[in-house]
């Protein structure tokens, strides 16, 4: 039975996945995910909502199925 991969959501300064962001940390993270062919989504995030007060941060959701 094939296992489902978890859903990755990157929280960054913009919600639009096609919009460029000036953060080198966001660029590096998104590049690594694209090069690895891992699906992910983006959402707008703020440092005050992140666990460590920094952007980007990632939410990983396990799918039950």
Contact map, one row per residue, 1 for C-alpha under 8 A:
11100000000000000000000000000000000000000000000000000000000000000
11110000000000000000000000000000000000000000000000000000000000000
11111000000000000000000000000000000000000000000000000000000000000
01111100000000000000000000000000000000000000000000000000000000101
00111110000000000000000000000000000000000000000000000000000001100
00011111000000000000000000000000000000000000000000000000000111100
00001111100000000000000000000000000000110000000000000000000111100
00000111110000000000000000000000000000111000000000000000011110000
00000011111000000000000000000000000000011110000000000000011100000
00000001111100000000000000000000000000011110000000000001111000000
00000000111110100000000000000000000000000111110000000011111000000
00000000011111100000000001000000000000000111110000000011100000000
00000000001111100000100000000000000000000001110000000011000000000
00000000000111111010100000000000000000000111100000000000000000000
00000000001111111000000000000000000000000111000000000000000000000
00000000000001111110000000000000000000000110000000000000000000000
00000000000001111110000000000000000000001100000000000000000000000
00000000000000011111000000000000000000000000000000000000000000000
00000000000001011111100000000000000000000000000000000000000000000
00000000000000000111110000000000000000000000000000000000000000000
00000000000011000011111001100000000000000000000000000000000000000
00000000000000000001111100100000000000000000000000000000000000000
00000000000000000000111111100000000000000000000000000000000000000
00000000000000000000011111110000000000000000000000000000000000000
00000000000000000000001111111000000000000000000000000011000000000
00000000000100000000101111111100000000000000000000000011000000000
00000000000000000000111111111110000000000000000000000000000000000
00000000000000000000000111111111000000000000000000000000000000000
00000000000000000000000011111111100000000000000000000000000000000
00000000000000000000000001111111110000000000000000000000000000000
00000000000000000000000000111111111000000000000000000000000000000
00000000000000000000000000011111111100000000000000000000000000000
00000000000000000000000000001111111111110000000000000000000000000
00000000000000000000000000000111111111100000000000000000000000000
00000000000000000000000000000011111111000000000000000000000000000
00000000000000000000000000000001111111000000000000000000000000000
00000000000000000000000000000000111111100000000000000000000000000
00000000000000000000000000000000111111110000000000000000000000000
00000011000000000000000000000000110011111000000000000000000000000
00000011110000000000000000000000100001111100000000000000000000000
00000001110000001000000000000000000000111110000000000000000000000
00000000111101111000000000000000000000011111000000000000000000000
00000000111101110000000000000000000000001111100000000000000000000
00000000001111100000000000000000000000000111110000000000000000000
00000000001111000000000000000000000000000011111011000011000000000
00000000001110000000000000000000000000000001111111000110000000000
00000000000000000000000000000000000000000000111111011110000000000
00000000000000000000000000000000000000000000011111001100000000000
00000000000000000000000000000000000000000000111111101000000000000
00000000000000000000000000000000000000000000111111111110100000000
00000000000000000000000000000000000000000000000011111100100000000
00000000000000000000000000000000000000000000001001111100000000000
00000000000000000000000000000000000000000000001111111110000000000
00000000000000000000000000000000000000000000011101111111100000000
00000000001110000000000011000000000000000000111001001111100000000
00000000011110000000000011000000000000000000100000000111110000000
00000000011100000000000000000000000000000000000001100111111000000
00000001111000000000000000000000000000000000000000000001111100000
00000001111000000000000000000000000000000000000000000000111110000
00000111100000000000000000000000000000000000000000000000011111000
00000111000000000000000000000000000000000000000000000000001111100
00001110000000000000000000000000000000000000000000000000000111110
00011110000000000000000000000000000000000000000000000000000011111
00000000000000000000000000000000000000000000000000000000000001111
00010000000000000000000000000000000000000000000000000000000000111
